[in-house]
Amino acid sequence: MSTVPLAFDLTFYSLIVSLHVIFAVIGLGSAFAFPFIGALAQKNPQHTTFALEVNYTIIKKWISPMAVLILITGLYQVFDGPYSFGDDHWLDISFALFIVYMGILGAITTPGARRALELARESAGGPPPQEMIALIQRNAKLGPLMGGIIIVTTFLMEAKPF
């Protein structure tokens, strides 16, 4: 474990751990607002395009970059810290869950959010296209799964139960 001292009696390792937690809270925590944004758009359909723009912007410019930083800082902790793959099963499960999360984010929800926004812009003033509705519904159905992954992973990282 790296013991290069920093200001305030921090080690580089403890700084990385802190950044990892900060990235997780501010990056992944923002996704928990999506159901509220969606509910407001349902009540006010004239704002659907704006709601889709907000969601896509948060995913693309906030959640995705933070997920990469979470991965980098997490891997640093594994290679320079007291925990290791294979020995700490909570870590194995957490890492696997996070890879699943990133896969869903990169392969399904981000492209779906982008396409739904494109369709909303194309149909401005007209009825919503069925493809757009289907994409919104698919991403909305994946939301609880992705939120569950965040919650379970956070629990495992903090409790280290096995």
C-alpha positions as CSV (number, residue, x, y, z in Angstrom):
1,M,0.0,0.0,0.0
2,S,1.4,3.4,-1.0
3,T,2.3,5.5,2.0
4,V,3.4,8.7,0.3
5,P,2.3,11.3,2.8
6,L,0.1,14.2,1.6
7,A,-1.3,17.2,3.5
8,F,-3.5,16.6,6.5
9,D,-1.9,13.2,7.2
10,L,-3.5,11.6,4.1
11,T,-1.8,8.9,2.2
12,F,-2.1,8.7,-1.6
13,Y,-4.1,5.6,-1.1
14,S,-6.6,7.2,1.3
15,L,-7.0,10.1,-1.2
16,I,-7.8,7.6,-3.9
17,V,-10.4,5.9,-1.6
18,S,-12.0,9.3,-0.9
19,L,-12.1,10.2,-4.5
20,H,-13.6,6.8,-5.3
21,V,-16.4,7.4,-2.9
22,I,-17.0,11.0,-4.1
23,F,-17.2,9.9,-7.7
24,A,-19.7,7.2,-6.8
25,V,-21.9,9.5,-4.8
26,I,-22.0,12.4,-7.2
27,G,-21.7,10.4,-10.3
28,L,-24.1,7.5,-9.8
29,G,-26.3,9.2,-7.3
30,S,-27.6,11.5,-9.9
31,A,-29.3,8.6,-11.7
32,F,-31.8,8.3,-8.9
33,A,-33.4,11.6,-10.1
34,F,-34.4,10.0,-13.5
35,P,-37.8,8.6,-12.2
36,F,-38.7,12.1,-11.0
37,I,-37.7,13.7,-14.3
38,G,-39.7,11.1,-16.2
39,A,-42.8,11.6,-14.0
40,L,-42.7,15.3,-14.5
41,A,-42.4,14.8,-18.3
42,Q,-45.4,12.5,-18.2
43,K,-47.5,15.1,-16.4
44,N,-46.2,17.8,-18.8
45,P,-45.7,16.1,-22.2
46,Q,-44.8,19.4,-23.8
47,H,-41.5,19.1,-21.8
48,T,-40.6,15.6,-22.9
49,T,-37.8,16.7,-25.2
50,F,-36.3,18.8,-22.4
51,A,-36.6,15.9,-20.0
52,L,-34.8,13.6,-22.5
53,E,-32.1,16.2,-23.0
54,V,-31.6,16.5,-19.2
55,N,-31.4,12.7,-18.8
56,Y,-29.0,12.2,-21.8
57,T,-26.8,15.1,-20.7
58,I,-26.5,13.6,-17.2
59,I,-25.7,10.2,-18.6
60,K,-23.2,11.3,-21.2
61,K,-21.4,14.1,-19.4
62,W,-21.7,13.1,-15.8
63,I,-22.5,9.4,-15.1
64,S,-20.4,7.8,-17.8
65,P,-17.2,9.8,-17.0
66,M,-17.7,9.2,-13.3
67,A,-18.2,5.5,-13.9
68,V,-14.8,5.4,-15.6
69,L,-13.2,7.3,-12.8
70,I,-14.8,4.9,-10.3
71,L,-13.4,1.9,-12.2
72,I,-9.9,3.5,-12.3
73,T,-9.8,4.4,-8.6
74,G,-11.3,1.1,-7.7
75,L,-8.7,-0.9,-9.6
76,Y,-6.0,1.3,-8.0
77,Q,-7.3,0.3,-4.6
78,V,-7.2,-3.4,-5.5
79,F,-3.6,-3.2,-6.8
80,D,-2.2,-1.0,-4.0
81,G,-4.5,-1.8,-1.1
82,P,-5.2,-4.5,1.4
83,Y,-8.0,-6.2,-0.6
84,S,-7.6,-8.5,-3.6
85,F,-9.7,-10.4,-6.2
86,G,-10.2,-14.0,-5.2
87,D,-9.5,-13.5,-1.5
88,D,-12.2,-10.9,-0.8
89,H,-15.5,-12.3,-2.3
90,W,-17.4,-9.0,-1.6
91,L,-14.9,-7.4,-3.9
92,D,-15.3,-10.0,-6.6
93,I,-19.1,-9.6,-6.6
94,S,-18.9,-5.8,-6.4
95,F,-16.5,-5.7,-9.4
96,A,-18.7,-8.1,-11.4
97,L,-21.8,-6.0,-10.6
98,F,-20.1,-2.8,-11.6
99,I,-19.0,-4.3,-14.9
100,V,-22.6,-5.3,-15.5
101,Y,-23.7,-1.8,-14.7
102,M,-21.2,-0.3,-17.1
103,G,-22.2,-2.7,-19.8
104,I,-25.9,-1.8,-19.4
105,L,-25.0,1.9,-19.3
106,G,-22.7,1.7,-22.4
107,A,-24.7,-0.8,-24.5
108,I,-28.3,0.0,-23.7
109,T,-29.2,3.0,-21.7
110,T,-26.9,5.6,-23.2
111,P,-27.7,4.7,-26.9
112,G,-31.4,4.4,-25.9
113,A,-31.4,7.9,-24.3
114,R,-29.6,9.4,-27.3
115,R,-31.9,7.8,-29.8
116,A,-35.0,8.8,-27.8
117,L,-33.8,12.4,-27.7
118,E,-33.2,12.3,-31.5
119,L,-36.7,11.0,-32.1
120,A,-38.2,13.6,-29.8
121,R,-36.4,16.4,-31.7
122,E,-37.5,15.0,-35.0
123,S,-41.1,14.8,-34.0
124,A,-41.3,18.2,-32.3
125,G,-44.9,19.4,-32.3
126,G,-46.2,16.0,-33.5
127,P,-47.3,12.8,-31.7
128,P,-44.4,10.9,-30.1
129,P,-43.0,8.1,-32.2
130,Q,-43.6,4.6,-31.0
131,E,-39.9,3.9,-31.1
132,M,-39.2,6.8,-28.7
133,I,-41.9,5.5,-26.3
134,A,-40.4,2.0,-26.4
135,L,-36.9,3.3,-25.7
136,I,-38.1,5.5,-22.8
137,Q,-40.0,2.5,-21.4
138,R,-37.0,0.2,-21.8
139,N,-34.6,2.6,-20.0
140,A,-37.2,3.1,-17.3
141,K,-37.5,-0.6,-16.7
142,L,-33.7,-0.9,-16.5
143,G,-33.5,2.0,-13.9
144,P,-34.5,-0.2,-10.9
145,L,-32.0,-2.9,-11.9
146,M,-29.2,-0.3,-12.3
147,G,-30.2,1.4,-9.0
148,G,-30.2,-2.0,-7.3
149,I,-26.8,-2.7,-8.6
150,I,-25.6,0.6,-7.2
151,I,-27.2,-0.1,-3.8
152,V,-25.9,-3.7,-3.5
153,T,-22.4,-2.7,-4.6
154,T,-22.3,0.2,-2.2
155,F,-23.4,-2.1,0.6
156,L,-20.8,-4.7,-0.3
157,M,-18.1,-2.1,-0.5
158,E,-18.9,-0.6,2.9
159,A,-19.9,-3.7,4.9
160,K,-17.4,-6.1,3.3
161,P,-19.5,-9.0,4.6
162,F,-17.4,-11.9,3.2
